[in-house]
Structure formats: C-alpha cells, structure tokens
Amino acid sequence: MKRILKMAVIAAIACFHQQALAENSPRLVALKNGESVDLMPVYGEKHCRSILTETPKVEVLEGPPEIKLSVREEMVQPRRAACKDKIKGGVVVATANGVKARTEGKLTFRVKYKGKDGEKQTAHTYNVTLFPS
C-alpha cells in the first residue's frame, strides 16, 4: 500500500513539473520584414465585464530594434473566465520593419492597464527570429 502511495506521489510531482515547464517555456515568433503578427489579447475583466478605462498600452523593455509593438483596440474573448460575450480590450501586435539580415533575440515587454480598480501591468517574453524579405 505504501509503495502504491509513493508511486502516486511521484507521478503527481512529475505531472506538475511538466505543466510548470510548459507554462514557463518561452514563446517563439518568426517574422519576415514587413510582416505583423498578433501576439496576445489584453483586457481587464471582472464578472465578464470590462473594467478598463482606456486601451492598454505596451512598452518594449528589451528586443531587436526592428520590432515595433502596438495594441489594436477590439473586442476580445476573456480566456480565463467562462464569459459568453466578448469584452472591450485589444490585441498586442508585433511588426517587423527594416530587417536587413537574419536576427534572433529576446523580446521582453510589459502591458500597462488602467481600469476601475487602478493601474496594473504584466510582463511577457518571446524569443523572436527576424528574416529579410
């Protein structure tokens, strides 16, 4: 009985470890010169309603100078909440311009939110590879 319990504990730890690795593994983006890609939705939500008072802003902390980030305002589906309707928010968009040679780097940025409950920010990291056209 103790042996079965010990094996169950080891299996549970292995599952949690794999889940943690998957959640913390860096996201990858590849762009050619002139291309854009949607990175992630941004929103503030409480009880399936937007609590944002303005569109979130994005600030690059580290990354290749050929990448520009912006937030496209649009209605988005909250991922973590079981909401049936879309709410006010936006999408972080990465655009590559002026890429003259293949470039690899880490893109670190933060999204700043202003809402009814105050100001908040989140940080995100992507590994990017840029290609000339």
Secondary structure, DSSP 8 states (H G I E B T S, - for coil): -HHHHHHHHHHHHHHHHHHHHHHHS-EEEEEETT-EEEEEEEE-EETTEE-BSS--EEEEEE--TTEEEEEEEEEE--SSS--SS-EEEEEEEEEE-S--S-EEEEEEEEEEEEETTEEEEEEEEEEEEEE--
